[in-house]
Each structure stands twice: as C-alpha cells, then as structure tokens.
Amino acid sequence: MRRIHLCNVALLVVGLIIVSLFASSSIRSWSDDGSHLIKKMVIGTNDNSPKQHNVSQHQRVVVAVGPHKTGTSSVQFNLLKWSNANQLGDWVFAAPRNNHKAFGTLFMNLARTSGNRHPNQTLTDLYSETFNKVWKDGKNIVIASEYCDFVLRDSVDGDKVIESLLSMMPWASNEDITVVVTYRSPRIDHFISAWHWAGQGRPIRQWILDNYVFPHYLDPLGLARMYADHNLTVVILDTSGMQRDGVDISNVVACEVLDVPCNGSMMDSKLQPRVMNRIEQTPDLNATELSQIDELLRKFDCNYWGLLSHDRITVLHEHDLLTAMSGCTQNSSFSRSELLQSIKSLIQSGEHM
C-alpha cells in the first residue's frame, strides 16, 4: 500500500511539472502576442503616420464639388443634418465646425495659388487633422462645397488645388475617392440662377455685358474632366433626369453615391431633405434670346464630346446630358471667351432691334 501511495505521489509531482511547463509556455506565448498587438496599436495611433494605420478597404471619401448654383447648399445642409442625426450610417460630414458651409473656407484657402498668395497652413492642418481622426475611427468621409469649382478659375492653379486636397487625405490610393459633379439642365436654368446669385441686383443684360470672363461655375463638364484627369472616380448627376425620375438631389447623393440604406431613392429618415436658395426672378430677356443662350451653352458643352466614355466617369439619371452629347460633332472647339463674346453679341443685337 505504501509503494502504491509513493507511486501516486510521484505521478502527481510529474504531472504538476508537466502542467507547470505547459503553463509557462502558454504564458510566454500570450505575452509575445500581447506585445505584438500593443506594438501594432501604438503604430496605428501615431498621428504623424496616418498611412501606416490599417483601415478597412471599404472606407471611402465622397467630395461633392458643385459647381455653384446646382443645388449645392441643399446637399450640404441635408448631409450635415443627416450626419449629425446619425442617419448616414458610417458616413461623417467631416468638417471641424458644425456648419454646412464649413468646407468653403477650406477650398477658398487652397485656391490661394497665384502670385505670392499661399494657403494658410494652420487652417489646412485643422481640416487634415479632422479627416485623419474620422478615418482612423473607421468612418467614411463626405466633403461638400461649391467652392471646389475654383479649380476652373483662370486665376487659380486648379491642378495644385486638387493635389493639395489629396495630400490632406490619410491614404495612398485615389481609388477610395469619388467626386460628385452636378450637370444642371436645361442649361439656361443654370445661367439664370447664376445671374440671380452674382448679378447683385443688375438686370441680366447688364450682368452679361459687365462680365469680362465667362463664369467658371457654368462649366460643369470641364469640372468633371479636371477631377477625372487626376485619376479620381467622378459621378455626374443630371438634374433633368432626376426631375424626370421624381428624385431629390440630396437623396440621390445619399442613396446612390454614399450607398446609405434607403427606401428606393429616398432616405429612410424622418428628416426630410430641405431645398434652399430658390429665387424666382424673371430675366429681362425674351423667349427667343433665352433659347439662343441655351443653344450656345450646349454648343460649348460639345467641347467635351466623348467625355461620357471616360473610364473614370459615370452619369446617374442621364437625360438631357446624353441628348446634348449625341447632338455634338467630334473635335468641337468653342472656348469660354468665344462663348461669352457670342452671348454678348446676342444681347447687343437684341438691344438694337
């Protein structure tokens, strides 16, 4: 009996030794893994090295660039409202201040490219830090401002503005970024709305004659091409097609571009989209003159014949844009200055009738 007891004790001791060795090995293994995870976490939270942070391949950025007078204020206001109410899922209106016009400040700053004018780096860093924080939180970023169309201004180095914007982003690939451009049609509606905004109370005839350069914000296809030429995905929204289909532009951006869960083409939200800055003012032009200006604007759009086949460009709710492009001839050339002079000549001839 005593021998059996001693044998049992010996087996128990051996067993304890084996368990101890296994436990020691296991503890060392978990310790190594823990150190590795801690090291990865430290790298991931290094604010000076945002590109080292491991993020979901599905994270995206959408930049709604206008141009001016294409429903931009409504889109900005509604996106901010939905973002604040957590109605956009993983999307965040990533401005450092809670104002739907906040991104205008950024793009006006980036557009300081001529002569001795340079962007304010402190201001740029403020927006860049906001982008980095949102991205590191695993969220998608939405940016919206009509002042993105400053890239087309004659006095601005548009390529430099776009490059500056991209340098603020916490990732290396342009594949994450989608640019949204709105093509407002009929084209004469965009023209009249531009006069409402920029005319400063002048009759439309006087506004036209006072312009010495053609307004850059009336060139949506040029805006689309410029962003696409920087290897960015561009989505063009055709307002005539949206009107035909009975959908609101803010809902289209949210449901079809951001891909937020929707009820058809409508946000599944009690917060209905708001339409802003609608001004009704009758221009002092007759129907024939309005029709002729519209025709000149469409002729100008033919400069971009073939743009719709660009591999970086997609059109949603295409209607008038497709019709306009199908009526163009290849190698059309009609500059902004020629367009402005043609419109001025039309107005001047009408004054002498």
DOLO-71114 format. One record per residue (C-alpha): x, y, z. Coordinates in Angstrom, 1 decimal, always signed. Each point is the difference from the previous one (the first is absolute). Layout:
BEGIN
{r {X Y Z}};
...
END
This chain:
BEGIN
{r {+0.0 +0.0 +0.0}};
{r {+2.9 +2.3 +0.9}};
{r {+1.6 -0.7 -3.4}};
{r {-3.2 +0.8 -1.8}};
{r {-0.3 +3.3 +2.0}};
{r {+3.5 +1.0 -0.9}};
{r {-0.6 -0.8 -3.7}};
{r {-3.1 +2.2 +0.1}};
{r {+2.0 +2.8 +1.6}};
{r {+2.7 -0.3 -2.7}};
{r {-2.6 +0.0 -2.8}};
{r {-1.6 +3.1 +1.6}};
{r {+3.3 +1.8 +0.1}};
{r {+0.8 -0.8 -3.6}};
{r {-3.4 +1.1 -1.0}};
{r {+0.4 +3.3 +1.8}};
{r {+3.4 +0.5 -1.7}};
{r {-1.5 -0.6 -3.4}};
{r {-2.9 +2.3 +0.7}};
{r {+2.4 +2.7 +1.2}};
{r {+2.1 -0.3 -3.1}};
{r {-3.1 +0.2 -2.3}};
{r {-1.3 +3.0 +2.0}};
{r {+3.4 +1.7 -0.3}};
{r {+0.1 -0.5 -3.7}};
{r {-3.6 +1.2 -0.4}};
{r {+0.6 +3.1 +2.1}};
{r {+3.1 +0.9 -2.1}};
{r {-2.0 -0.6 -3.1}};
{r {-2.8 +2.4 +1.0}};
{r {+2.6 +2.5 +1.3}};
{r {+1.6 +0.0 -3.4}};
{r {-3.3 +0.4 -1.8}};
{r {-1.0 +2.8 +2.4}};
{r {+3.2 +1.9 -0.6}};
{r {-0.5 -0.3 -3.8}};
{r {-3.6 +1.3 +0.3}};
{r {+1.1 +2.9 +2.2}};
{r {+2.7 +0.9 -2.5}};
{r {-2.6 +0.0 -2.9}};
{r {-2.3 +2.2 +2.1}};
{r {+2.7 +2.5 +0.6}};
{r {+0.9 +0.2 -3.7}};
{r {-3.7 +0.3 -0.9}};
{r {-0.6 +3.0 +2.3}};
{r {+3.1 +1.9 -1.1}};
{r {-1.5 +3.2 -1.2}};
{r {+3.1 +0.8 -2.0}};
{r {-0.2 -3.2 -2.0}};
{r {-3.7 -0.3 -1.2}};
{r {+0.9 -2.1 -3.0}};
{r {+1.3 -2.8 +2.3}};
{r {-3.4 -0.4 +1.6}};
{r {-1.7 -3.2 -1.2}};
{r {-3.5 +1.0 -1.1}};
{r {-2.9 -1.8 -1.7}};
{r {+0.4 -0.2 -3.8}};
{r {-3.6 +1.0 -0.2}};
{r {+0.5 +3.5 +1.5}};
{r {-0.7 +2.7 -2.5}};
{r {+0.0 +3.8 -0.5}};
{r {-2.6 +1.9 -2.0}};
{r {+0.6 +3.6 -1.0}};
{r {-3.1 +1.8 -1.4}};
{r {+1.6 +2.8 -2.0}};
{r {-3.0 +1.9 -1.4}};
{r {+0.4 +2.1 -2.1}};
{r {-1.7 +3.1 +1.4}};
{r {-3.8 +0.3 -0.5}};
{r {-0.7 -3.7 -0.4}};
{r {-1.7 -0.8 +3.3}};
{r {+3.3 +0.1 +1.9}};
{r {-1.4 +1.8 +3.1}};
{r {-2.8 -2.5 +0.4}};
{r {+2.3 -3.0 -0.4}};
{r {+2.4 +1.4 +2.6}};
{r {-2.7 +0.9 +2.5}};
{r {-1.7 -3.4 -0.3}};
{r {+3.2 -2.0 +0.2}};
{r {+1.0 +1.8 +3.2}};
{r {-3.4 -0.4 +1.5}};
{r {-0.1 -3.7 -0.8}};
{r {+3.6 -0.4 +1.3}};
{r {-0.8 +1.7 +3.3}};
{r {-3.1 -2.2 +0.4}};
{r {+2.1 -3.2 -0.7}};
{r {-2.2 -0.6 -3.1}};
{r {+2.9 -0.6 -2.4}};
{r {+1.3 -3.2 +1.5}};
{r {+3.8 +0.0 +0.0}};
{r {+0.2 +3.4 -1.9}};
{r {+1.1 +3.2 +1.8}};
{r {-0.3 +3.5 -1.3}};
{r {+3.6 +0.5 +1.0}};
{r {+0.3 +3.8 +0.6}};
{r {+1.8 +1.4 +3.1}};
{r {-3.0 +2.2 +0.7}};
{r {-3.7 -0.9 -0.1}};
{r {-1.0 +2.2 -3.0}};
{r {-1.2 -1.2 -3.4}};
{r {+2.2 +2.7 -1.7}};
{r {+3.1 -1.0 +2.0}};
{r {+1.8 -1.5 -2.9}};
{r {-0.2 +3.2 -2.0}};
{r {+2.7 +1.4 +2.3}};
{r {+2.3 -2.9 -0.8}};
{r {-0.3 +0.3 -3.8}};
{r {+0.3 +3.8 -0.1}};
{r {+3.2 -0.5 +2.1}};
{r {+1.4 -2.7 -2.4}};
{r {-0.8 +2.3 -3.0}};
{r {+2.6 +2.5 +1.2}};
{r {+2.4 -1.0 -2.7}};
{r {+0.8 +3.1 -2.1}};
{r {+2.9 +2.4 +0.5}};
{r {+1.2 +0.2 +3.6}};
{r {-3.2 -1.4 +1.4}};
{r {+0.3 -3.3 +1.8}};
{r {-2.5 -2.1 +2.0}};
{r {-0.1 +0.5 +3.8}};
{r {+1.7 -3.2 +1.2}};
{r {-1.5 +0.2 +3.5}};
{r {-3.5 +0.0 -1.6}};
{r {+0.9 -2.8 -2.3}};
{r {+1.4 -2.1 +2.9}};
{r {-3.3 +0.5 +1.9}};
{r {-2.0 -1.6 -2.7}};
{r {+2.6 -2.7 -0.6}};
{r {+0.0 -1.0 +3.6}};
{r {-3.8 -0.3 -0.1}};
{r {+0.2 -2.3 -3.0}};
{r {+2.7 -2.1 +1.7}};
{r {-2.1 -0.4 +3.2}};
{r {-3.2 -1.0 -1.9}};
{r {+2.0 -2.5 -2.2}};
{r {+1.8 -1.6 +3.0}};
{r {-3.4 -0.4 +1.7}};
{r {-0.9 -2.3 -3.0}};
{r {-2.5 +2.5 -1.4}};
{r {-0.6 +1.2 -3.6}};
{r {+0.5 +3.7 -0.8}};
{r {-2.3 +2.2 -1.9}};
{r {+1.1 +3.5 -1.1}};
{r {-2.2 +2.5 -1.8}};
{r {+0.6 +3.5 -1.3}};
{r {-0.8 +1.9 -3.2}};
{r {+3.3 +1.7 +0.5}};
{r {+1.7 -3.1 -1.3}};
{r {-0.8 +1.4 -3.4}};
{r {+2.7 +2.6 +0.6}};
{r {+2.3 -2.4 -1.8}};
{r {-1.4 +1.4 -3.2}};
{r {+0.7 +3.6 +0.7}};
{r {+2.5 +1.7 -2.3}};
{r {+1.9 +1.5 +2.9}};
{r {+0.3 -3.4 +1.9}};
{r {+2.4 -2.9 -0.6}};
{r {-2.7 -2.6 +0.1}};
{r {+2.4 -3.0 -0.3}};
{r {+1.8 +1.3 +3.1}};
{r {-3.3 +0.4 +1.9}};
{r {-0.9 -3.6 -0.7}};
{r {+3.4 -1.3 +0.9}};
{r {-0.1 +2.0 +3.3}};
{r {-3.4 -1.6 +0.8}};
{r {+1.3 -3.5 -0.7}};
{r {+3.1 +0.6 +2.2}};
{r {-2.3 +0.6 +2.9}};
{r {-1.6 -3.4 -0.3}};
{r {+1.2 -2.8 +2.4}};
{r {+0.4 -2.7 -2.7}};
{r {+2.1 -0.6 -3.1}};
{r {-2.5 -1.1 -2.6}};
{r {-2.3 +2.2 -2.0}};
{r {-2.3 -3.0 -0.4}};
{r {-1.6 +0.9 +3.4}};
{r {-1.2 +3.4 -1.3}};
{r {-3.1 +0.8 -2.0}};
{r {-0.7 +3.5 -1.3}};
{r {-3.6 +1.1 -0.7}};
{r {-0.7 +2.6 -2.7}};
{r {-3.5 +1.3 -0.7}};
{r {-1.1 +0.8 -3.6}};
{r {-2.9 +2.4 +0.2}};
{r {-2.4 -0.1 -2.9}};
{r {-1.6 +1.7 -1.8}};
{r {+3.3 +1.9 -0.3}};
{r {-1.8 +3.3 -0.1}};
{r {-1.4 -0.7 +3.5}};
{r {+3.6 -0.2 +1.4}};
{r {+0.8 +3.2 -1.9}};
{r {-2.9 +1.9 +1.5}};
{r {+0.7 -1.3 +3.5}};
{r {+3.6 +1.2 -0.3}};
{r {-1.3 +3.4 -0.9}};
{r {-2.3 +0.0 +3.1}};
{r {+3.0 -0.7 +2.1}};
{r {+2.7 +2.0 -1.6}};
{r {-1.9 +2.8 -1.6}};
{r {-0.3 +2.1 +3.2}};
{r {-3.3 +1.5 -1.1}};
{r {+1.0 +0.9 -3.5}};
{r {-2.3 -0.9 -2.9}};
{r {+1.3 -3.2 -1.7}};
{r {+0.9 +1.9 -3.2}};
{r {+2.3 +2.3 +2.0}};
{r {+1.5 -2.9 +1.9}};
{r {+0.8 -1.8 -3.3}};
{r {+1.7 +3.1 -1.4}};
{r {+1.9 +0.8 +3.2}};
{r {+1.7 -3.5 +0.0}};
{r {+3.5 +0.0 -1.4}};
{r {+0.5 -3.7 +0.5}};
{r {-2.5 -2.8 -0.4}};
{r {-1.0 -1.2 +3.5}};
{r {+1.9 -3.2 +0.8}};
{r {-2.9 -1.4 +1.9}};
{r {-2.0 -0.4 -3.2}};
{r {+2.4 -2.7 -1.2}};
{r {-1.0 -3.2 +1.8}};
{r {+1.4 -2.3 -2.6}};
{r {+3.4 +1.8 +0.2}};
{r {-0.2 -0.5 +3.7}};
{r {-0.7 -3.7 -0.4}};
{r {+2.9 -0.5 -2.4}};
{r {+2.5 +1.8 +2.2}};
{r {-0.7 -2.3 +3.0}};
{r {-0.1 -3.1 -2.3}};
{r {+3.4 +1.0 -1.5}};
{r {+1.4 -0.3 +3.5}};
{r {-1.0 -3.7 +0.0}};
{r {-3.0 +0.5 +2.2}};
{r {-3.3 -1.7 -0.4}};
{r {-2.6 +2.6 -1.1}};
{r {-3.8 -0.4 +0.2}};
{r {-2.0 +2.6 -2.0}};
{r {-3.6 +0.6 +1.1}};
{r {-2.4 +1.1 -2.8}};
{r {-2.6 +2.2 +1.6}};
{r {-2.4 -0.4 -2.9}};
{r {+0.1 -3.8 +0.5}};
{r {-0.6 +0.4 +3.8}};
{r {-3.0 +2.2 -0.7}};
{r {-1.3 -2.5 -2.5}};
{r {+0.4 -2.8 +2.5}};
{r {-1.5 +2.0 +2.9}};
{r {+3.0 -0.2 +2.3}};
{r {+1.7 +2.7 +2.1}};
{r {+3.7 +0.8 -0.5}};
{r {+0.9 -0.5 +3.7}};
{r {-1.7 -3.4 +0.1}};
{r {+1.9 -1.0 -3.2}};
{r {+3.3 +0.9 +1.6}};
{r {-0.8 -1.8 +3.2}};
{r {-1.7 -3.1 -1.5}};
{r {+1.8 -0.5 -3.3}};
{r {+3.5 +1.5 +0.6}};
{r {+0.6 -0.6 +3.8}};
{r {-2.1 -3.2 -0.3}};
{r {-1.8 +0.7 +3.2}};
{r {-2.9 -2.5 +0.6}};
{r {-3.1 +1.6 -1.5}};
{r {-3.5 -0.6 -0.9}};
{r {+0.4 +0.1 -3.8}};
{r {+1.6 +3.3 -0.7}};
{r {-1.2 +1.6 +3.2}};
{r {+1.9 +0.2 +3.3}};
{r {-1.8 -2.2 +2.6}};
{r {-0.1 +3.0 +2.4}};
{r {-2.5 +2.2 +1.6}};
{r {+2.3 +2.9 -0.8}};
{r {-1.2 +1.0 -3.4}};
{r {+2.4 +1.8 -2.3}};
{r {-0.2 +3.8 -0.1}};
{r {+0.1 +2.0 -3.2}};
{r {+1.9 +3.2 +0.4}};
{r {+0.8 +3.3 -1.9}};
{r {-2.8 -0.1 -2.6}};
{r {-0.4 +3.4 -1.4}};
{r {-2.7 +0.9 -2.5}};
{r {+0.9 +3.0 -2.1}};
{r {-1.0 +0.5 -3.6}};
{r {+2.9 +0.9 -2.4}};
{r {-0.5 +2.9 -2.3}};
{r {+0.6 -2.2 -3.1}};
{r {-2.6 -1.3 -2.4}};
{r {-0.7 -3.7 -0.7}};
{r {+2.1 +0.0 -3.2}};
{r {+3.0 +1.5 +1.8}};
{r {-0.2 -2.5 +2.8}};
{r {-0.2 -2.8 -2.5}};
{r {+3.0 +1.3 -1.9}};
{r {+2.1 +0.3 +3.1}};
{r {-1.0 -3.6 +1.0}};
{r {+1.1 -1.1 -3.5}};
{r {+3.4 +1.8 +0.4}};
{r {+0.5 -1.7 +3.4}};
{r {-0.7 -3.4 -1.5}};
{r {+2.4 +0.8 -2.9}};
{r {+2.7 +0.7 +2.6}};
{r {-0.7 -3.3 +1.7}};
{r {+0.9 -1.7 -3.3}};
{r {+3.6 +0.8 +0.9}};
{r {-0.3 -3.1 +2.2}};
{r {-1.3 -2.3 -2.7}};
{r {+1.1 -3.5 +1.0}};
{r {+0.3 +0.9 +3.7}};
{r {-2.7 -2.5 +0.9}};
{r {+2.2 -2.8 -1.3}};
{r {+2.8 +1.0 +2.4}};
{r {+0.8 -3.1 +2.1}};
{r {-0.2 +2.0 +3.3}};
{r {-3.4 +1.7 -0.7}};
{r {-3.5 -1.3 +0.7}};
{r {-3.3 +1.8 -0.6}};
{r {-3.0 -0.5 +2.3}};
{r {-3.5 +0.8 -1.2}};
{r {+1.3 +0.9 -3.4}};
{r {-2.5 +1.9 -2.3}};
{r {+0.8 +3.4 -1.5}};
{r {+3.7 -0.6 +0.4}};
{r {-0.2 -3.1 -2.2}};
{r {-2.2 +1.8 -2.5}};
{r {+2.4 +3.0 -0.1}};
{r {+3.1 -2.2 -0.6}};
{r {-1.7 -2.0 -2.7}};
{r {-0.6 +3.2 -1.9}};
{r {+3.7 +1.0 +0.0}};
{r {+2.5 -0.5 -2.7}};
{r {+3.5 -1.3 +0.7}};
{r {+2.9 +2.5 +0.6}};
{r {-2.3 +2.9 +0.8}};
{r {+1.9 +3.1 +1.2}};
{r {-1.8 +2.9 +1.7}};
{r {+1.9 +1.7 +2.7}};
{r {-1.4 +1.8 +3.1}};
{r {+1.0 +3.4 -1.4}};
{r {-1.7 -0.8 -3.3}};
{r {-3.1 -1.1 +1.9}};
{r {-0.1 +3.2 +2.0}};
{r {+0.5 +2.2 -3.1}};
{r {-2.7 -1.9 -1.9}};
{r {-2.5 +0.6 +2.9}};
{r {+1.0 +3.6 +0.2}};
{r {-0.5 +0.4 -3.8}};
{r {-3.4 -1.6 +0.3}};
{r {-1.1 +2.4 +2.8}};
{r {+1.4 +3.1 -1.9}};
{r {-1.8 -0.9 -3.2}};
{r {-3.2 -0.4 +2.0}};
{r {+0.4 +3.5 +1.5}};
{r {+0.1 +1.5 -3.5}};
{r {-3.1 -1.8 -1.3}};
END
